[in-house]
Amino acid sequence: MAVNAITPARIDAALQFIRTKRSGGDVLLETIKSGYPRPLSPIYPQLSTIEQTMVQNIFLGMSAQKAAAKAAQDMDSAIQQQ
C-alpha cells in the first residue's frame, strides 16, 4: 500500500494524521500542498494513458525527448479526434 493511500483528503485532517501516524511526513505534506485535481475533460482517461505510456517508454530505455515527442503527437491526435 502506498504511504499516502490512507491519508485523509481534508488538509487539516491530513496534517494531524501525518504528524501522529507517519514518519518522514514532510515529503507527503509537500505533495499534498502542491497537488492539483485532475483536469475535467471527456478524454482525460485517454490522455492519462498516453502519459503513463510515455513514462513506461522512458523506463524501458527510450530517450525522454523521443518519448515526450511521441506522447505529444498522440495527445494532439486524441484532442483533434474529440
C-alpha positions as CSV (number, residue, x, y, z in Angstrom):
1,M,0.0,0.0,0.0
2,A,1.3,3.5,-0.8
3,V,2.3,5.6,2.1
4,N,-0.3,8.2,1.3
5,A,-3.1,5.7,0.4
6,I,-5.0,6.2,3.7
7,T,-4.2,9.8,4.3
8,P,-7.3,11.9,4.7
9,A,-8.2,14.2,1.8
10,R,-9.0,17.2,4.0
11,I,-5.8,19.2,4.7
12,D,-6.5,19.7,8.4
13,A,-7.2,16.0,8.9
14,A,-4.2,15.1,6.7
15,L,-1.9,17.3,8.7
16,Q,-3.0,15.7,12.0
17,F,-2.8,12.2,10.6
18,I,0.7,12.7,9.2
19,R,2.0,14.3,12.4
20,T,0.7,11.4,14.5
21,K,0.9,8.4,12.2
22,R,3.7,8.8,9.7
23,S,7.5,9.2,10.0
24,G,9.1,11.3,7.3
25,G,5.8,13.0,6.7
26,D,7.4,16.2,5.3
27,V,7.6,14.7,1.8
28,L,3.9,13.7,1.9
29,L,2.9,17.1,3.2
30,E,4.7,18.9,0.3
31,T,2.9,16.5,-2.1
32,I,-0.5,17.4,-0.5
33,K,0.2,21.2,-0.6
34,S,1.4,21.2,-4.2
35,G,-1.2,18.8,-5.6
36,Y,-4.0,19.7,-8.0
37,P,-7.1,17.9,-9.0
38,R,-7.1,16.1,-12.3
39,P,-8.4,18.1,-15.2
40,L,-12.1,17.8,-16.2
41,S,-12.1,16.5,-19.7
42,P,-14.0,13.8,-21.5
43,I,-10.7,12.5,-22.9
44,Y,-8.7,12.7,-19.7
45,P,-8.5,8.9,-19.3
46,Q,-7.1,8.6,-22.8
47,L,-4.5,11.5,-22.2
48,S,-3.6,9.9,-18.8
49,T,-2.9,6.6,-20.6
50,I,-0.7,8.3,-23.1
51,E,1.2,10.0,-20.3
52,Q,1.7,6.7,-18.5
53,T,2.9,5.0,-21.7
54,M,5.4,7.8,-22.1
55,V,6.8,7.2,-18.7
56,Q,7.0,3.5,-19.3
57,N,8.8,4.0,-22.5
58,I,11.4,6.1,-20.7
59,F,11.8,3.4,-18.1
60,L,12.2,0.8,-20.9
61,G,15.1,2.8,-22.5
62,M,13.5,5.2,-24.9
63,S,15.1,8.7,-24.7
64,A,13.0,11.2,-22.8
65,Q,12.9,13.5,-25.8
66,K,11.6,10.8,-28.1
67,A,9.1,9.6,-25.6
68,A,7.8,13.1,-24.9
69,A,7.5,13.8,-28.7
70,K,5.6,10.7,-29.3
71,A,3.3,11.4,-26.3
72,A,2.7,15.0,-27.6
73,Q,1.8,13.7,-31.0
74,D,-0.6,11.1,-29.6
75,M,-2.2,13.7,-27.3
76,D,-2.6,16.1,-30.3
77,S,-4.3,13.3,-32.2
78,A,-6.6,12.4,-29.4
79,I,-7.6,16.1,-28.9
80,Q,-8.3,16.5,-32.7
81,Q,-10.5,13.4,-32.8
82,Q,-12.6,14.7,-29.9
